[in-house]
């Protein structure tokens, strides 16, 4: 997946989170982001990665997000791996 497509998916995810006040509140608390700064932060690939990191913590969120956006269930995680900070760790 290209970084550009991954960013697009992350922006969709951010919009999806913003539609649910309770879930957005949990995201803001977990990420330390401020609601009034989301639009500006949406331009930062590292912030977008944090959106996908949060979303992929719960299968129910992934399913609901993907169903709402006609995406494959594996797309959010694939997008997460295409953004900064998700380099593969090799233990051997």
BELKAQUI-V485207 format. One record per backbone hydrogen bond with DSSP energy under -0.5 kcal/mol. NH is the residue of the N-H (numbers start at 1). CO is the residue of the C=O. E is the energy in kcal/mol with one decimal. If there is no record, write none. Layout:
nh=[NH;NH]
co=[CO;CO]
e=[E;E]
This chain:
nh=[6;7;8;9;10;11;12;13;14;15;16;17;18;19;19;20;21;24;25;26;27;28;29;30;31;32;37;38;41;42;43;44;45;48;49;50;51;52;53;54;55;56;57;58;62;63;64;65;66;67;68;69;70;70;71;75;78;79;80;81;82;82;83;83;86;90;91]
co=[2;3;4;5;6;7;8;9;10;11;12;13;14;15;16;17;19;20;21;22;23;24;25;26;27;28;34;35;37;38;40;41;43;44;45;46;47;48;49;50;51;52;54;55;58;59;60;61;62;63;64;65;66;67;66;72;74;75;76;77;78;79;79;80;83;88;89]
e=[-2.4;-2.5;-1.9;-2.3;-2.3;-2.4;-2.2;-2.4;-2.5;-2.3;-2.4;-2.7;-2.3;-1.0;-0.6;-1.6;-0.6;-3.2;-2.0;-1.8;-2.6;-2.9;-2.2;-2.4;-2.7;-2.1;-1.6;-1.2;-2.4;-1.7;-1.3;-2.2;-0.6;-2.4;-2.1;-1.4;-1.7;-2.0;-2.5;-2.2;-2.6;-2.4;-1.7;-1.3;-2.1;-2.7;-2.4;-2.9;-2.9;-2.7;-2.1;-1.3;-0.6;-0.6;-2.2;-1.7;-2.2;-2.8;-2.2;-2.2;-0.8;-0.8;-0.5;-1.2;-1.0;-0.5;-0.6]
